[in-house]
Amino acid sequence: MLFVEQLRKIKDEKLLFDSDFVLGVAENCDWTEISSISISLSKASLVYIYTEWGTVAEGGCYGNGRILVDGNPLVSTGCVYTPSDIVTVKRRTFIYLGSGDHTIRFDASRFAAPEPPTSFTLKRRIISVLNFPDIVHFTDSGSQTISYGSGWNTIINKNFDLPTRKTPIGSINQYGVLIFLYLSTQDLRKNAVGEQDDRICWRIKIDGLQQSAEESNNDYGTDQNLTYGEGAYAFLRKKLDAGSHNIKVEAKHNISGETSKTVEAYITLVACPWIIPGDDFIPVTLNFPPGSTLYVTTEPLHLNPTKKIKIGKTRFISFGDSTDFYKTVEGTGILNLD
């Protein structure tokens, strides 16, 4: 008897938009729309957005770019400083969207340009759709006015469940979790991920434990035009066990002498057992009849890193992979284990 489950829904995958036409802002300005793309989805789908920001000519520039979906900011670049050389900063995000029409917008802000000045630009845009089963997703936002000395304030407090189910080879055990954050203060470009003096500080907790961002970038850059281009960036890639969880986004006013400030956070979370988060990860607890043969195929998604598939379990005393695992395969591209 053969049991098969295709987890990556290849038939649903489609490239919707791909352009390297350069757009940008040549003068100092607050957030300015430089591109807007309408998409129509026949069914609910996971949408992937990839961008490249920076400069295409040598010169001085302080800028920030951001991606918005249906009017809500998902991620920014944070401050991008180009003292003279051409600079490229990559930002990508996933978001699960319902069927129907959606608008993906790209904004840019240039808040200073030392001599010789240059434009802050959007150099590449890619929009694609894809699908997997067992996706858990949400977007949320929160806003609050906070004052100096008030300590950490909870801006977003969200409970979510990662359900398990039985697959042909066993039950779902863990999820790969992608978390994207846009963190801003109204008319003040002094947002920092982590605690710093003279900043509006931000931190993220999962199940009560403070988390380190895999990627982050503050928005400050320079004292010039501090009301322009506010919005810091953070990205977390985690693995979480199936079950109930909580995530909090907190802010702290650490700017002495400043009045109370209104802060705002946006969070986008996508969790799936079939998106590998990048480290040792156990999507399924194996449970099938002895003597069976297991076939597993892994493929690149938006990146093509070296992957390793391992069958077995780390022992209570480990002597390395050779004694913990019955079989391993490693490589890039499409990887098969049988």
N, C-alpha and C positions, 0 to 999 in steps of 0.2 A: 504494500500500500504506500502511495506517495502523497505526502502532505507538502504543499507549496503555499507560500504567501509572498506576493510581490509588495514590497513596502514603499518603494519609490514609484510614484505614479507617472511613468515616463510619458504616457499619452496626454497628460495634462500640462506638460512643460512647453513653454512658448516664450520666445524673445519678443517683447512688445516694442522696445525702443532702444536704439544704440546710436549715439552721436558723439563725435569729438569736435563738433563745431564750438568754438570758444566764445563764451559770453562773460561779461563782467561789468565792473564799475570802475570808472576812470577818475572819479572825484571822491572826496570824503563824504560819506553819507551814512545814515542809519540803515536798517534793514530795507532792502530794495528788491522787489521781485525781478528776476532776470530770465526766468523760464517757467512755463506752466504746461503740463502735459496731461491730457484727459485720457483715461483708460476705461474700458468697459469689460466687466467680468461676467461670463455666463453662469458661473457658480462660485461659491466661496473658495478662495485660493490663498496660498502663501505667496506674497509678493516680495521680490528681492530688488533692492535699489542700490546701485553702485555709483559713486561719484569720485572725481578727481578735481581738486581745487588748488589754487596757488597763483603762480605768475608764469607768463610765457615770454617775458623779456626781462633783462637784467635791470635792477632798480630797487629802490626802497619801498616797502609797503607793510602796513599792519592791517589785517583783514580777518573776517569771520564769514563762514558760509553755513547754510543750514538747509535741511530737507524737511518739507511739510507735506502731510497727507490729509486731504480734506480740511485744511486750515490749521491743523495741529502740528507743531514742530516735533520731529522725532529725534534728530541728532543734529549737532553742529560740528564744525571743525574745531571750535575753540580758536584762540588767537593764533593766526599764522603770520609769522614775521619773516620777511624776506629782505635781509640787509643789502644784498647785491645780486646773488646768484638766482637762477631760476629754481623755483621750489614747487614740489607737488605733494599734496596731502590727500590720502585716500580715506574715504568714509563709505561704509556700507551699512545697510540695515535690512531686516526682515520685518514684515508686518502681515498679519492675517486679515484679509478684507472680505466682506460679504459680497454677494452677487450685486451687479448694478454698476453705476458710473462713479468714478472716483477721480480726484484731481491731485496730481503730484506737482508740488511747487518747489522751486529752488530760489532762495534769497541770498544776497550777498551784502556785506557792509565793509567799507574801507574807512577806518577811523584815523589813520595817519599815514603819511607817505614822505619819509625822509628823502632828501635829494640824492640822486635823481629819482623822481617819483615814477611809479608804474601802476598798472591796473591790478585789481584783485579779481581773479577769474575762476569760472567753472569750465574745466577743460574736457570733461568726459561725463556722460550720463548713460547708464544702462538700466532698463526696467524689464524684469522677467517675471513669469509666474511658474509655480511648481506646486506639488501636493504630496503629502504623506498622510497615512492614517495616524491616529493617536496624538494629534496636535492639541496641545493646551495653549491658549493664548489670551492675552488681554492688553488693552491700553488703558491708562488711567492718568489723571492729573490732579494736582492739588495746589492751592494758593493760600497764603497766610501772611499777615503783617507781623513781623518779629522785631524785637528791640534789642539793643546792646545789653549784654549781661543777662539775658533771659535763658541762657543755656541752649541745649539742643531741643528743637521744636519739630514735631512730627508733621510732615507735609503730606505724605502718602502713607496709608496703612492698609495693606491689601492681603486678604487670605485667599489661597487658591489650593486646589486639589490636583494631584497627579495620579490618575486612576491606574490600576493594574488590570490586566486581562490575560487570558491564556492564549498563547500562540501555538502553532504546531510543534514548537520545540521547547515550550515552557512559558512561564509567566513573566510579564514585564516587571523588571526590577528597578531600573533607574532611567531617568530622563536627562538628555542634554538640554541645558537651559541657556538661552541667549537673552540678555537684558540690555536694552538701550535707554540712555537717559539724556534728557535735555534739561539743564538746570540754570535758571535765570533769576535776576532781580530787576524789578521795574526801574528802568532808566538809570541803571548803575552796572557798569561792566567790571565788576570785582568779584566774580564767582570762582571758587576754588574747590576742587575735589580733595577732601582731607582737611585737617585743621591747619590754618595759617593765621598770622596776625594781619590786621587791616584788610580782611576779606569777609565776604559772606561764604561760609564754609558748608560743605555738603558731605553727607556720608550715607551709606546703604547698609542695612542690616537684613539678613535672612535668618529666620527662626531665632531672632534675638542676638545673633553674632554679627559683628561688624565685618564687612567684606572689603577686600582689595579689588580695585578695578583692574582688569587686564589692560585696558587702554583708557586714558583720560587726558584732557587738555583744558586748562583754565582759559578764561576769556580776556584777561586784563591786558597785558601787552605794553600799554603806555598810558600816561595820564591824560593824553589828548582825547577830547570828545568822548568822555566817559559815559555819555548817554547813548552812544552808538553801539550797535552790534553785540548786545549782551546775550550770553548763553554759553555755558560750559558744557563739555562733552564727557560722558563716561560709558564704557562698555564692559560688561561682565559676562564671562562664559563659565557656567557651573555645571556640576552633575548633582542631581538630587534624587533621593529614593522616592519611589511611588508612595503616596500618602498625602497628608495635609501639611501645608507650609504657610509661612507669613513673610511678607517683605515690607520693609519700612524705608522711606526716604526722609532724611532729617536735615534740617538747616540750622545754622548758628550764626548770629550777628556778632562779628568780631572786629567791627570798625569803630574804634573809640571816637566819640564826638559826633558821630552821624546820628540822624534821627531814625525813627523806626522805618523799616523797609518792607515792601511787599515782595515776597519771593514766590516763584512758581516752578513746579517740577512736572515733567511729562515722562512717563515710563511706558515702554513697549516690551512685553515679554512673550517669547515664543519658546515652548518646551516640546520636545519630541524624543522618544527613545531611539529613533532611527537617524538622528543628526548627531554625529559623534562630537563631543565637546572638546576633544584635544588632549586628554590624558587618560589614564587607566579608567575604564568605564565598563560597567556590567549591565547592558540593556536588558538581558534576559537571564533568568535562572533556569538552566537546562533541566528538562524533565521529559524524557521520552524513552521508549522501550529499549532495553539492552540489545545490542546487535544491530541497531539502526545505524544508518550512515547520514551524517550531517553535511549539508552543502551550504556555504555562506559566500555571498558576493558583496564586496564593498566597492563604492565608486566615489570619484571626486564630486563635490557639490560646487560651491563657489570658489574653492581653493583646491589645490592638488598636492597635499602634504604626503610625507611618508606615513603609511598606515601599518598597523600590526594587528592581526587577528590571533587570539589565543584561546585555546580550549583547555579548561582546567580551573584551578583556584590556587591563590597564594596560601601556602600551608602555615600552620601555627609557628613553625620554624622554617624559614625560607632559605634554600640554597641557590636561589636564582630561578630564572624561567625554565631552565632545562629539567628541573625536578618538580616545579610547580605545575607545568602545563604539558599536556600530552602531545599537542601539536601547535606550532606557530607558523604563520607566514607573514612576510613583511615586504612592502614595496609601495610604489606610487601607481597612479592610474587605476584601472579596474583590477581588483585583487580577489582571488578565489581561494577558498579553503574547502577541501573535500577529503 
